[in-house]
Amino acid sequence: ETMVQASTARRLGVCVPLCFRALSNLPRPARHVAFAAAPRLRGAGGIACAGTGSAWAQSRRSSGGVGGMEADPEYPGTALERLRNIQARVRSLTPAELSADWTDVRRTILWAGGLRDLPDAVPGQGYTGHSFNDDNHCDLTAMLGDVAHNENQGAIQGIALGNRLGRGIEVASLPELGPGGSWSTCTNGCHMEPPQDVAHVQFRARIAFKLVWCPPDFRTFVLVDDSGEYLNHGTPTGALPDPRMRASNYDLVKGSKYAREADGISARLPPGA
């Protein structure tokens, strides 16, 4: 077993969040296996899993810039330390790593964003099987604990009233990237300026990155930051999301700053690609 079982961890005096930090030093394939196994720690022997630990609690106590934490004056719900660490992970990847089988690439994107791969969890309770697998759930948002339980009051077009995500964020977020949590929020509304999407309106937070499928064939994707600047790209193989979903994903950003890198992706691809 890659994971230290909770009872053993308690007996040895091992802090569970430190176990996750140690796992982050494993080779990427081993990381994905280990992190996918992480829910086994939850509720066993009374030890909480990532997202309910000290980093999450610290961000709930310290949002708004108090407690020595840096605050974003325009989007105060942003977990800035976590956002920067997520972007560092994204930049550490190579286009070749993001051009493997889509199943593995998606897990890598989740890992980079500080999310577990939880395809069997209950929706609303940490399920991430939809993340980056459709047209809309393609923003990676890093938010402070206090705003993770914010609800949509009707300001975001196409999003259900309430849109309660807090519990799922707590369960699915990996702790080692810093205070706060991560979630794959909805892209729709990002074509406006300022963006009127879930990240910027419901959570008052910037996105760490957005996945955009690139025209004309939508087989290559690009990852861009909150300003639409390039972070990375890949051309995965295998069973990709439905072609209509990939085209619709681009349509959600078309004409905005988030489409700029997708429109110009050919300059970053090998000749003939």
Protein Blocks (a to p, Z undefined) as FASTA:
>chain_A
ZZdcfklmmmnopafklmmmmmmmpcfklmmmmmmmmmmmgopghiacehiamklmmmmm
mgghighiacdfklmmbcfklmmmmmmmmmmpcfklmmccfklmmmmmmmmnopacdfkb
cehilpaklgopamklmcccdddfklmmpccehlaghiaehjaaklmmmmmpcfklogcd
dddddfehplpccdfbfklmmnopacfbdcddddfkopaccdddfkopafbdcddehjdd
dfklmmmmmmmmgoiaklmmmmmmmmmpcehZZ
